[in-house]
Amino acid sequence: MSQTVYESRISSLPLIARGKVRDIYAIGEQQMLIVTSDRLSAFDVILPDPIPDKGRVLTAVSSFWFERLAHIVPNHLTGIDPESVVKGEDERAQVRGRSVVVKRLKPLPVEAVVRGYIIGSGWKDYQKTGAVCGIPLPAGLKMAQKLPQPLLRPQPRPSRAPTTRTSISPPSRSCSARRSPSRCATSPCASTARPPTTP
């Protein structure tokens, strides 16, 4: 049975930071070890009970897509086996299947939140203003109701700081199914349609 990791303890490497789910360690000046824990975060709160193998699943999914899209967008993966950069069986067990060794790059401090339902901080915004981060929504929506159209909300993400909500002025047209992903990723789209079924 695999080991559940709520918080990694890699004493052979300097700890850089602990996020809501991932722990980051320095490997010299050029690389880092990212360990994906089994911690569960909901609405920016870390819950006390881990989900066994959650970190392994997240690592497998992200690694699949990084590899699948590498010919389109270069990524931070090095291909180095995480077990080769730690010491002792205990540390190897902690990183096995849930870690990656990456290049130390300057991060782009932006994240995108996609909302399909009105819940959490979006529900609070809607109750006060009738909008979510400046995007007007129809009157009379109920908590947790499915939105008429998914909302894509790009926002700045301060380093090692809580996520801050940002108002984004709706553009002249929304991110449509016919616009390319690269254009959508670099423009302040207020909403996005479902992906097209044909090119």
LUMSEDREN-176749 format. One record per residue: x, y, z of N, C-alpha, C, CB in turn. Coordinates in pm, whole numbers, plus 50000, padded with zeros to 5 digits. Atoms other than C-alpha are relative to their C-alpha. Glycine has a CB too. Layout:
// LUMSEDREN-176749
+-------+-------+-------+-------+-------+-------+-------+-------+-------+-------+-------+-------+
:   nc1 :   nc2 :   nc3 :  cac1 :  cac2 :  cac3 :   cc1 :   cc2 :   cc3 :  cbc1 :  cbc2 :  cbc3 :
+-------+-------+-------+-------+-------+-------+-------+-------+-------+-------+-------+-------+
:     X :     Y :     Z :     X :     Y :     Z :     X :     Y :     Z :     X :     Y :     Z :
...
+-------+-------+-------+-------+-------+-------+-------+-------+-------+-------+-------+-------+
This chain:
// LUMSEDREN-176749
+-------+-------+-------+-------+-------+-------+-------+-------+-------+-------+-------+-------+
:   nc1 :   nc2 :   nc3 :  cac1 :  cac2 :  cac3 :   cc1 :   cc2 :   cc3 :  cbc1 :  cbc2 :  cbc3 :
+-------+-------+-------+-------+-------+-------+-------+-------+-------+-------+-------+-------+
: 50085 : 49880 : 50000 : 50000 : 50000 : 50000 : 50089 : 50125 : 50000 : 49903 : 50001 : 50124 :
: 49918 : 49880 : 50012 : 50134 : 50344 : 49907 : 49988 : 50088 : 50124 : 49960 : 50080 : 49876 :
: 49993 : 49912 : 49884 : 50230 : 50601 : 50167 : 49918 : 50126 : 49977 : 50146 : 50037 : 50032 :
: 50073 : 49874 : 50008 : 49988 : 50889 : 50233 : 50092 : 50111 : 50051 : 49868 : 49993 : 50084 :
: 49910 : 49890 : 49966 : 50180 : 51218 : 50241 : 49918 : 50126 : 50022 : 50108 : 50022 : 49889 :
: 50068 : 49874 : 49970 : 50013 : 51508 : 50419 : 50098 : 50117 : 49987 : 49939 : 49997 : 50143 :
: 49895 : 49899 : 50011 : 50337 : 51704 : 50443 : 50132 : 49928 : 49984 : 50002 : 50095 : 50124 :
: 49874 : 50068 : 50023 : 50666 : 51591 : 50295 : 50108 : 50050 : 50097 : 50046 : 50022 : 49855 :
: 49887 : 49968 : 49912 : 50981 : 51585 : 50509 : 50128 : 49955 : 49932 : 49984 : 49932 : 50140 :
: 49878 : 50031 : 50074 : 51282 : 51593 : 50279 : 50114 : 50080 : 50063 : 49985 : 50033 : 49846 :
: 49896 : 49928 : 49926 : 51569 : 51684 : 50509 : 50129 : 50015 : 49919 : 50030 : 49928 : 50130 :
: 49876 : 49993 : 50078 : 51838 : 51629 : 50243 : 50002 : 50118 : 49903 : 50019 : 49871 : 49923 :
: 50007 : 49884 : 50090 : 51719 : 51933 : 50042 : 49940 : 50119 : 50074 : 49917 : 49967 : 49874 :
: 50057 : 49881 : 49936 : 51644 : 52293 : 50146 : 49855 : 50022 : 49954 : 50086 : 50125 : 49969 :
: 50140 : 49972 : 50031 : 51271 : 52367 : 50164 : 49988 : 50145 : 49953 : 49908 : 49974 : 50123 :
: 50024 : 49865 : 50051 : 51172 : 52668 : 49950 : 49864 : 50051 : 50047 : 50008 : 50001 : 49845 :
: 50135 : 49956 : 49966 : 50797 : 52680 : 50014 : 49905 : 49882 : 50009 : 49948 : 50102 : 49898 :
: 50111 : 50095 : 49997 : 50483 : 52488 : 50102 : 49876 : 50075 : 49952 : 49979 : 49939 : 50144 :
: 50125 : 49942 : 50047 : 50170 : 52569 : 49906 : 49882 : 49926 : 50061 : 49992 : 49995 : 49847 :
: 50119 : 50068 : 49949 : 49817 : 52446 : 49957 : 50010 : 49850 : 49981 : 49874 : 50053 : 49931 :
: 49989 : 50142 : 50031 : 49906 : 52112 : 49799 : 50145 : 49955 : 49978 : 49917 : 49968 : 49877 :
: 49864 : 50040 : 50039 : 50269 : 52114 : 49680 : 50107 : 50057 : 50092 : 50027 : 50044 : 49859 :
: 49882 : 49959 : 49925 : 50600 : 52132 : 49868 : 50116 : 50011 : 49901 : 50034 : 49897 : 50116 :
: 49894 : 49973 : 50097 : 50901 : 52278 : 49684 : 50135 : 50005 : 50069 : 49973 : 50132 : 49924 :
: 49865 : 50007 : 49944 : 51267 : 52201 : 49754 : 50102 : 50043 : 49895 : 50031 : 49856 : 50051 :
: 49893 : 49956 : 50090 : 51585 : 52347 : 49605 : 50095 : 49884 : 49970 : 50078 : 50117 : 50061 :
: 49893 : 50091 : 50042 : 51824 : 52130 : 49405 : 50105 : 50088 : 49935 : 49948 : 49885 : 49901 :
: 49902 : 49906 : 50051 : 52120 : 52360 : 49367 : 49934 : 50131 : 49960 : 50075 : 49940 : 49883 :
: 50049 : 49869 : 50044 : 52067 : 52691 : 49186 : 49911 : 49991 : 49877 : 50115 : 50091 : 49971 :
: 50068 : 50008 : 50130 : 51910 : 52560 : 48864 : 49875 : 49914 : 49998 : 50094 : 49949 : 49900 :
: 50112 : 50093 : 50003 : 51652 : 52301 : 48964 : 49926 : 49996 : 50133 : 50048 : 49860 : 49964 :
: 50082 : 50015 : 49880 : 51375 : 52227 : 49212 : 49930 : 49864 : 49997 : 49895 : 50115 : 50012 :
: 50082 : 50120 : 49985 : 51192 : 51922 : 49343 : 49862 : 50045 : 50047 : 50064 : 49898 : 50101 :
: 50138 : 49968 : 49960 : 50813 : 51962 : 49355 : 49933 : 49870 : 50042 : 49921 : 50069 : 49884 :
: 50068 : 50117 : 49944 : 50635 : 51712 : 49579 : 49852 : 50034 : 50013 : 50062 : 49958 : 50139 :
: 50143 : 49978 : 49992 : 50259 : 51691 : 49536 : 49943 : 49913 : 50111 : 49930 : 49970 : 49864 :
: 50048 : 50072 : 49882 : 50108 : 51597 : 49871 : 49857 : 49950 : 49978 : 50005 : 50092 : 50125 :
: 50139 : 50047 : 50002 : 49771 : 51438 : 49950 : 49908 : 50096 : 50074 : 49990 : 49861 : 50063 :
: 50083 : 49900 : 49933 : 49647 : 51757 : 50119 : 49883 : 50040 : 49911 : 50083 : 50124 : 50036 :
: 50120 : 49955 : 50071 : 49299 : 51875 : 50024 : 49974 : 50145 : 50035 : 49878 : 49911 : 50035 :
: 50027 : 49859 : 49980 : 49232 : 52244 : 49977 : 49865 : 50034 : 49938 : 50112 : 50088 : 49939 :
: 50130 : 49957 : 50050 : 48884 : 52393 : 49939 : 49979 : 50145 : 50040 : 49885 : 49910 : 50054 :
: 50020 : 49857 : 49975 : 48816 : 52767 : 49907 : 50117 : 50058 : 50080 : 49867 : 50024 : 50075 :
: 49877 : 49949 : 49939 : 49179 : 52839 : 50007 : 50020 : 49956 : 50145 : 50001 : 50150 : 49994 :
: 49982 : 50055 : 49866 : 49149 : 52635 : 50329 : 50055 : 49858 : 49986 : 49865 : 50000 : 50081 :
: 49943 : 50134 : 50002 : 49372 : 52330 : 50383 : 49927 : 49915 : 50103 : 50153 : 50002 : 50028 :
: 50078 : 50086 : 49911 : 49155 : 52054 : 50531 : 50092 : 49900 : 50070 : 49889 : 49927 : 49921 :
: 49910 : 50083 : 49919 : 49295 : 51822 : 50799 : 50018 : 49857 : 49952 : 49950 : 49996 : 50139 :
: 49993 : 50141 : 50041 : 49227 : 51487 : 50630 : 50049 : 49988 : 49857 : 49863 : 49933 : 50016 :
: 49949 : 50016 : 50136 : 49441 : 51391 : 50329 : 49920 : 49895 : 49923 : 50148 : 49960 : 50004 :
: 50062 : 50101 : 50086 : 49310 : 51190 : 50034 : 50112 : 49910 : 49948 : 49921 : 50066 : 49882 :
: 49892 : 50089 : 50042 : 49531 : 50884 : 49979 : 50019 : 49999 : 49848 : 49973 : 49858 : 50048 :
: 49959 : 50004 : 50141 : 49716 : 50893 : 49644 : 49954 : 50119 : 49917 : 49949 : 49875 : 49938 :
: 50040 : 49880 : 50075 : 49572 : 51234 : 49548 : 50121 : 50061 : 49929 : 49935 : 50104 : 50095 :
: 49880 : 49942 : 50059 : 49926 : 51362 : 49489 : 50051 : 49921 : 49881 : 50108 : 50010 : 50103 :
: 49957 : 50083 : 50111 : 50008 : 51069 : 49264 : 49912 : 50024 : 49877 : 49995 : 49852 : 50039 :
: 50093 : 49977 : 50111 : 49697 : 51127 : 49054 : 50026 : 50136 : 49935 : 49853 : 49991 : 50049 :
: 49973 : 49866 : 50054 : 49765 : 51502 : 49018 : 50130 : 50002 : 49920 : 50007 : 50103 : 50114 :
: 49871 : 50004 : 50070 : 50126 : 51433 : 48920 : 49988 : 49927 : 49868 : 50105 : 49934 : 50088 :
: 50017 : 50078 : 50124 : 50024 : 51170 : 48664 : 49924 : 50080 : 49895 : 49927 : 49869 : 50030 :
: 50080 : 49922 : 50095 : 49763 : 51398 : 48505 : 50082 : 50114 : 49942 : 49873 : 50055 : 50068 :
: 49922 : 49886 : 50050 : 49990 : 51704 : 48485 : 50117 : 49953 : 49913 : 50052 : 50085 : 50117 :
: 49888 : 50051 : 50079 : 50285 : 51497 : 48358 : 49953 : 49955 : 49862 : 50069 : 49883 : 50074 :
: 50055 : 50042 : 50128 : 50066 : 51347 : 48086 : 49983 : 50118 : 49906 : 49865 : 49930 : 50020 :
: 50026 : 49885 : 50086 : 49963 : 51689 : 47957 : 50126 : 50077 : 49966 : 49899 : 50092 : 50067 :
: 49873 : 49935 : 50033 : 50310 : 51841 : 47985 : 50071 : 49924 : 49887 : 50091 : 50008 : 50124 :
: 49936 : 50081 : 50103 : 50444 : 51553 : 47776 : 49924 : 50010 : 49867 : 50010 : 49854 : 50044 :
: 50083 : 49997 : 50121 : 50153 : 51560 : 47531 : 50013 : 50133 : 49925 : 49852 : 49975 : 50036 :
: 49995 : 49867 : 50062 : 50190 : 51935 : 47467 : 50141 : 50057 : 49986 : 49917 : 50095 : 50081 :
: 49862 : 49950 : 50001 : 50571 : 51962 : 47482 : 50044 : 50049 : 49863 : 50095 : 49891 : 50047 :
: 49962 : 49956 : 50135 : 50598 : 51999 : 47104 : 49936 : 50134 : 49964 : 49960 : 49894 : 49897 :
: 50067 : 49872 : 50024 : 50370 : 52304 : 47124 : 50055 : 50108 : 50093 : 49848 : 49986 : 50020 :
: 49952 : 49904 : 49900 : 50483 : 52474 : 47446 : 50109 : 49933 : 50084 : 49883 : 50049 : 50091 :
: 49895 : 50055 : 49913 : 50819 : 52405 : 47616 : 49958 : 50011 : 50147 : 50136 : 50074 : 49977 :
: 50039 : 49996 : 49859 : 50781 : 52326 : 47985 : 50121 : 49989 : 50092 : 49901 : 49887 : 50031 :
: 49896 : 49995 : 49898 : 50980 : 52313 : 48307 : 50054 : 49863 : 50040 : 49948 : 50069 : 50121 :
: 49956 : 50134 : 49960 : 51024 : 51935 : 48332 : 50141 : 49971 : 49951 : 49904 : 49894 : 49948 :
: 49861 : 50034 : 50035 : 51379 : 51795 : 48329 : 50015 : 49854 : 49960 : 50092 : 50031 : 50116 :
: 49987 : 50143 : 50026 : 51314 : 51420 : 48304 : 50086 : 49928 : 50103 : 50058 : 49980 : 49864 :
: 49918 : 50061 : 49894 : 51533 : 51361 : 48611 : 49911 : 49924 : 50097 : 50083 : 50108 : 50075 :
: 50076 : 50081 : 49905 : 51407 : 51084 : 48841 : 50006 : 50064 : 50139 : 50055 : 49855 : 50004 :
: 50000 : 49937 : 49868 : 51298 : 51248 : 49169 : 50068 : 49915 : 50108 : 49859 : 50028 : 50042 :
: 49938 : 50087 : 49898 : 51420 : 50945 : 49366 : 50152 : 50011 : 49999 : 49958 : 49855 : 49977 :
: 49855 : 49991 : 50009 : 51774 : 51017 : 49245 : 50055 : 50126 : 50068 : 50042 : 49999 : 49855 :
: 49950 : 49875 : 49941 : 51792 : 51361 : 49412 : 49980 : 50007 : 50151 : 49931 : 50118 : 49934 :
: 50020 : 50004 : 49854 : 51691 : 51260 : 49767 : 50083 : 49887 : 50059 : 49849 : 49983 : 50035 :
: 49917 : 50100 : 49933 : 51859 : 51040 : 50025 : 49916 : 49911 : 50091 : 50112 : 50068 : 50080 :
: 50065 : 50093 : 49909 : 51741 : 50730 : 50207 : 49866 : 49951 : 49948 : 49982 : 50063 : 50134 :
: 50124 : 50061 : 50047 : 51445 : 50500 : 50151 : 49877 : 50078 : 50045 : 49990 : 49857 : 50050 :
: 50116 : 49923 : 49953 : 51211 : 50716 : 50361 : 49971 : 50116 : 49906 : 50024 : 50051 : 50143 :
: 50020 : 49887 : 50091 : 51266 : 51018 : 50136 : 49960 : 49951 : 49861 : 50128 : 50084 : 49992 :
: 50038 : 50052 : 50130 : 51247 : 50807 : 49822 : 49853 : 49958 : 49998 : 50088 : 49882 : 49962 :
: 50141 : 50040 : 49991 : 50912 : 50668 : 49939 : 49907 : 50122 : 49997 : 49975 : 49919 : 50129 :
: 50082 : 49878 : 49998 : 50783 : 51023 : 49996 : 49983 : 50061 : 49862 : 50061 : 50102 : 50093 :
: 50006 : 49936 : 50131 : 50863 : 51137 : 49642 : 49952 : 49907 : 49889 : 50135 : 50054 : 49964 :
: 50030 : 50099 : 50104 : 50782 : 50815 : 49454 : 49861 : 50021 : 49939 : 50010 : 49859 : 50058 :
: 50127 : 49990 : 50072 : 50514 : 50871 : 49191 : 49925 : 50130 : 50019 : 49914 : 49890 : 50040 :
: 50073 : 49876 : 49970 : 50416 : 51214 : 49326 : 50086 : 50125 : 49984 : 49945 : 49995 : 50141 :
: 49905 : 49889 : 50006 : 50712 : 51437 : 49239 : 50058 : 50018 : 49861 : 50112 : 49980 : 50099 :
: 49928 : 49972 : 50124 : 50891 : 51603 : 48951 : 50120 : 50089 : 50033 : 49908 : 50069 : 49894 :
: 49885 : 49910 : 49993 : 51231 : 51765 : 48913 : 49986 : 50098 : 49885 : 50137 : 49922 : 49994 :
: 50027 : 49897 : 50101 : 51192 : 52094 : 48729 : 50114 : 50102 : 49993 : 49868 : 50071 : 50030 :
: 49907 : 49888 : 50013 : 51401 : 52381 : 48597 : 49953 : 50113 : 50090 : 50011 : 50047 : 49851 :
: 50035 : 49884 : 49918 : 51412 : 52683 : 48824 : 49983 : 50119 : 49906 : 50109 : 50029 : 50111 :
: 50033 : 49893 : 50093 : 51238 : 52945 : 48611 : 49925 : 50111 : 50072 : 49917 : 49947 : 49883 :
: 50079 : 49891 : 49944 : 51074 : 53280 : 48676 : 49853 : 49972 : 49969 : 50045 : 50139 : 49942 :
: 50141 : 50032 : 50026 : 50702 : 53208 : 48720 : 49923 : 50119 : 49944 : 49933 : 49951 : 50127 :
: 50093 : 49899 : 50047 : 50432 : 53399 : 48538 : 49891 : 50011 : 50107 : 49941 : 49965 : 49857 :
: 50090 : 49991 : 49883 : 50227 : 53532 : 48834 : 49854 : 50025 : 49962 : 50046 : 50109 : 50092 :
: 50138 : 49988 : 50045 : 49888 : 53478 : 48672 : 49933 : 49864 : 50014 : 49993 : 50050 : 49852 :
: 50078 : 50123 : 49998 : 49619 : 53220 : 48729 : 49865 : 50027 : 49936 : 49984 : 49946 : 50144 :
: 50132 : 49985 : 50060 : 49287 : 53156 : 48563 : 49902 : 49910 : 50074 : 50003 : 49965 : 49847 :
: 50104 : 50076 : 49932 : 48977 : 53048 : 48752 : 49882 : 49988 : 49904 : 49957 : 50068 : 50135 :
: 50116 : 50023 : 50086 : 48700 : 52891 : 48543 : 49883 : 49960 : 50090 : 50028 : 49890 : 49892 :
: 50119 : 50027 : 49919 : 48355 : 52897 : 48702 : 49887 : 49949 : 49912 : 49956 : 50126 : 50077 :
: 50118 : 50053 : 50069 : 48070 : 52680 : 48582 : 49875 : 50014 : 50084 : 50020 : 49855 : 49962 :
: 50111 : 49988 : 49905 : 47856 : 52728 : 48892 : 50026 : 50120 : 50091 : 49983 : 49868 : 50084 :
: 49986 : 49882 : 49913 : 47791 : 53022 : 49125 : 50008 : 49952 : 50145 : 49879 : 50099 : 49980 :
: 49977 : 50055 : 49865 : 47943 : 52923 : 49460 : 50123 : 50069 : 50058 : 50021 : 49843 : 49995 :
: 49880 : 49948 : 49934 : 48204 : 53031 : 49714 : 50007 : 50152 : 49995 : 50124 : 49942 : 49935 :
: 49981 : 49855 : 50003 : 48351 : 53381 : 49680 : 49921 : 50063 : 49887 : 50148 : 50034 : 49986 :
: 50080 : 49949 : 50110 : 48171 : 53420 : 49348 : 49855 : 50025 : 50041 : 50004 : 49904 : 49883 :
: 50137 : 49984 : 49949 : 47836 : 53371 : 49524 : 49990 : 50123 : 50089 : 49956 : 49874 : 50077 :
: 50000 : 49882 : 49912 : 47928 : 53633 : 49783 : 50004 : 50129 : 49917 : 50122 : 49995 : 50097 :
: 49994 : 49883 : 50088 : 48022 : 53880 : 49509 : 49865 : 50025 : 49934 : 50110 : 49982 : 49892 :
: 50127 : 49988 : 50071 : 47699 : 53809 : 49324 : 49890 : 50054 : 50092 : 49959 : 49864 : 49943 :
: 50101 : 49952 : 49906 : 47485 : 53865 : 49635 : 50013 : 50150 : 50024 : 50011 : 49924 : 50132 :
: 49977 : 49858 : 49972 : 47645 : 54206 : 49688 : 49982 : 50088 : 49876 : 50139 : 50020 : 50056 :
: 49990 : 49913 : 50118 : 47682 : 54332 : 49331 : 49922 : 49954 : 49878 : 50142 : 50015 : 49962 :
: 50064 : 50053 : 50119 : 47494 : 54106 : 49092 : 50100 : 49961 : 49892 : 49903 : 50101 : 49945 :
: 49893 : 50032 : 50094 : 47829 : 54031 : 48927 : 50105 : 49915 : 50071 : 50063 : 50130 : 49940 :
: 49884 : 50072 : 49947 : 48136 : 53812 : 48972 : 50124 : 50066 : 49941 : 49994 : 49846 : 49966 :
: 49879 : 49930 : 50043 : 48458 : 54014 : 48957 : 49973 : 50095 : 49884 : 50108 : 49900 : 49961 :
: 50032 : 49901 : 50101 : 48289 : 54280 : 48751 : 49926 : 49947 : 49878 : 50124 : 50065 : 49955 :
: 50072 : 50060 : 50112 : 48118 : 54037 : 48511 : 49852 : 49990 : 50038 : 50058 : 49860 : 49961 :
: 50143 : 50003 : 49964 : 47739 : 54103 : 48524 : 49937 : 49864 : 49970 : 49925 : 50110 : 49925 :
: 50070 : 50126 : 50018 : 47519 : 53797 : 48567 : 49849 : 50024 : 50009 : 50045 : 49896 : 50107 :
: 50145 : 49982 : 49994 : 47143 : 53747 : 48529 : 49951 : 50006 : 50145 : 49930 : 49887 : 49926 :
: 50060 : 49992 : 49866 : 46927 : 53835 : 48829 : 49932 : 49868 : 50034 : 49898 : 50117 : 50007 :
: 50077 : 50114 : 49953 : 46771 : 53564 : 49041 : 50072 : 49867 : 50004 : 49884 : 49985 : 49918 :
: 49927 : 50127 : 49991 : 47048 : 53303 : 49036 : 49999 : 49949 : 50144 : 50145 : 50017 : 49950 :
: 49996 : 50064 : 49869 : 47048 : 53056 : 49326 : 50141 : 49950 : 50029 : 49897 : 49883 : 50007 :
: 49869 : 50051 : 49962 : 47352 : 52941 : 49522 : 50025 : 49862 : 49938 : 50013 : 49993 : 50153 :
: 49955 : 50124 : 50064 : 47539 : 52662 : 49339 : 49928 : 49971 : 49868 : 49979 : 49883 : 50096 :
: 50068 : 50019 : 50128 : 47326 : 52712 : 49026 : 50101 : 50000 : 49886 : 49893 : 50109 : 49978 :
: 49915 : 50001 : 50119 : 47484 : 52632 : 48690 : 49987 : 50133 : 49928 : 49962 : 49882 : 49905 :
: 50001 : 49871 : 50069 : 47584 : 52951 : 48509 : 49954 : 49983 : 49855 : 50139 : 50065 : 50006 :
: 50041 : 50009 : 50140 : 47437 : 53028 : 48166 : 50116 : 49971 : 49906 : 49932 : 50128 : 49958 :
: 49879 : 50020 : 50079 : 47793 : 53028 : 48029 : 50118 : 49999 : 50097 : 50016 : 50111 : 49889 :
: 49884 : 50000 : 49910 : 48124 : 52936 : 48200 : 50074 : 50133 : 49997 : 50095 : 49886 : 49963 :
: 49923 : 49877 : 49990 : 48329 : 53231 : 48322 : 50148 : 49968 : 50013 : 49952 : 50085 : 50120 :
: 49855 : 50013 : 49989 : 48704 : 53252 : 48267 : 50052 : 50129 : 50061 : 50067 : 49971 : 49862 :
: 49958 : 49880 : 49927 : 48863 : 53489 : 48517 : 50152 : 49998 : 50020 : 49928 : 50008 : 50136 :
: 49856 : 49986 : 49976 : 49237 : 53559 : 48468 : 50023 : 50100 : 50113 : 50073 : 50045 : 49870 :
: 49971 : 49907 : 49891 : 49391 : 53730 : 48769 : 50146 : 49989 : 50040 : 49910 : 49973 : 50120 :
: 49863 : 50007 : 49951 : 49730 : 53821 : 48912 : 50007 : 49912 : 50124 : 50054 : 50141 : 50031 :
: 49982 : 50084 : 49882 : 49867 : 53581 : 49169 : 50127 : 50041 : 50071 : 50004 : 49849 : 49962 :
: 49880 : 49958 : 49927 : 50102 : 53735 : 49425 : 50080 : 49879 : 50047 : 49962 : 50089 : 50119 :
: 49914 : 50108 : 49954 : 50399 : 53517 : 49515 : 49984 : 49976 : 50149 : 50146 : 50030 : 49966 :
: 50012 : 50041 : 49860 : 50344 : 53326 : 49842 : 49899 : 50084 : 50078 : 50134 : 50008 : 50067 :
: 50102 : 49921 : 49932 : 50037 : 53533 : 49921 : 49864 : 49944 : 49965 : 50009 : 50150 : 49960 :
: 50134 : 50050 : 50032 : 49665 : 53453 : 49938 : 49951 : 50055 : 49867 : 49901 : 50035 : 50111 :
: 50057 : 49957 : 50126 : 49477 : 53472 : 49610 : 49912 : 50121 : 50022 : 49921 : 49886 : 49935 :
: 50084 : 49881 : 49989 : 49318 : 53812 : 49555 : 49904 : 50005 : 49883 : 50086 : 50127 : 50004 :
: 50099 : 49989 : 50107 : 48998 : 53865 : 49358 : 50024 : 50129 : 49925 : 49856 : 49994 : 50057 :
: 49975 : 49885 : 50085 : 49028 : 54105 : 49069 : 49883 : 50022 : 49907 : 50130 : 49981 : 49920 :
: 50103 : 49968 : 50097 : 48767 : 54284 : 48863 : 50064 : 50012 : 49863 : 49925 : 50131 : 50038 :
: 49951 : 49994 : 50136 : 48818 : 54242 : 48492 : 49888 : 50057 : 49914 : 50046 : 49860 : 49949 :
: 50101 : 49940 : 50086 : 48635 : 54466 : 48249 : 49964 : 49903 : 49889 : 50050 : 50135 : 49942 :
: 50038 : 50090 : 50109 : 48432 : 54255 : 48008 : 50048 : 50054 : 49867 : 49848 : 49981 : 49998 :
: 49951 : 49955 : 50130 : 48584 : 54269 : 47659 : 49883 : 50024 : 49905 : 50097 : 49898 : 49940 :
: 50105 : 49972 : 50096 : 48395 : 54373 : 47349 : 49934 : 49872 : 49952 : 50056 : 50077 : 49883 :
: 50061 : 50129 : 50033 : 48342 : 54006 : 47271 : 50064 : 49895 : 50090 : 50019 : 49964 : 49849 :
: 49949 : 50102 : 49909 : 48382 : 53697 : 47481 : 50090 : 49903 : 49927 : 49884 : 49925 : 50067 :
: 49910 : 50101 : 50055 : 48630 : 53415 : 47431 : 49912 : 49892 : 49938 : 50097 : 49941 : 50110 :
: 50093 : 50091 : 50065 : 48442 : 53210 : 47174 : 50068 : 49871 : 49963 : 49939 : 50064 : 49877 :
: 49949 : 50131 : 50038 : 48480 : 52855 : 47057 : 50092 : 50007 : 49880 : 49886 : 49906 : 49972 :
: 49921 : 49990 : 50121 : 48640 : 52976 : 46735 : 50132 : 50074 : 50021 : 49920 : 50068 : 49892 :
: 49874 : 49931 : 49974 : 48918 : 53178 : 46901 : 50104 : 49900 : 50046 : 49982 : 50112 : 50105 :
: 49895 : 50095 : 49965 : 49252 : 53007 : 46946 : 50031 : 50006 : 50148 : 50125 : 50028 : 49920 :
: 49964 : 50000 : 49858 : 49361 : 52899 : 47297 : 50108 : 50100 : 50034 : 50046 : 49862 : 50041 :
: 49892 : 49907 : 49969 : 49675 : 53115 : 47269 : 49947 : 50142 : 50010 : 50110 : 49992 : 49894 :
: 50058 : 49866 : 49993 : 49469 : 53429 : 47201 : 49918 : 50014 : 50128 : 49913 : 50028 : 49877 :
: 50082 : 49993 : 49878 : 49232 : 53345 : 47485 : 50088 : 50010 : 50124 : 49909 : 49876 : 50010 :
: 49913 : 50001 : 49882 : 49521 : 53286 : 47724 : 50064 : 50135 : 50025 : 50108 : 49896 : 49984 :
: 49932 : 49872 : 49982 : 49665 : 53632 : 47662 : 49906 : 50119 : 49998 : 50104 : 50018 : 49894 :
: 50096 : 49889 : 49999 : 49345 : 53836 : 47654 : 49908 : 49987 : 50119 : 49919 : 50003 : 49869 :
: 50083 : 50005 : 49880 : 49117 : 53931 : 47943 : 49857 : 49956 : 49968 : 49997 : 50136 : 50068 :
: 50132 : 50049 : 50037 : 48829 : 53713 : 47828 : 49911 : 49991 : 50122 : 50011 : 49862 : 49931 :
: 50093 : 50006 : 49889 : 48524 : 53739 : 48048 : 49931 : 49866 : 50005 : 49898 : 50111 : 49990 :
: 50070 : 50128 : 50002 : 48369 : 53414 : 47937 : 50052 : 49915 : 49887 : 49849 : 50020 : 49988 :
: 49954 : 50090 : 50105 : 48436 : 53112 : 47726 : 49891 : 49901 : 49967 : 50128 : 49927 : 50042 :
: 50100 : 50096 : 50042 : 48210 : 52890 : 47527 : 50058 : 49860 : 50004 : 49948 : 50033 : 49859 :
: 49951 : 50135 : 50005 : 48233 : 52514 : 47508 : 50090 : 49983 : 49878 : 49883 : 49899 : 49998 :
: 49911 : 50017 : 50114 : 48512 : 52390 : 47281 : 49923 : 49944 : 49882 : 50116 : 49909 : 50035 :
: 50071 : 50049 : 50118 : 48408 : 52317 : 46923 : 50016 : 49852 : 49982 : 50047 : 50072 : 49877 :
: 49991 : 50144 : 50026 : 48337 : 51962 : 46814 : 50078 : 49973 : 49873 : 49861 : 49939 : 49992 :
: 49922 : 50013 : 50122 : 48505 : 52026 : 46477 : 50096 : 50117 : 49991 : 49909 : 49992 : 49875 :
: 49903 : 49890 : 50012 : 48811 : 52238 : 46383 : 49940 : 50121 : 49932 : 50122 : 49955 : 49922 :
+-------+-------+-------+-------+-------+-------+-------+-------+-------+-------+-------+-------+
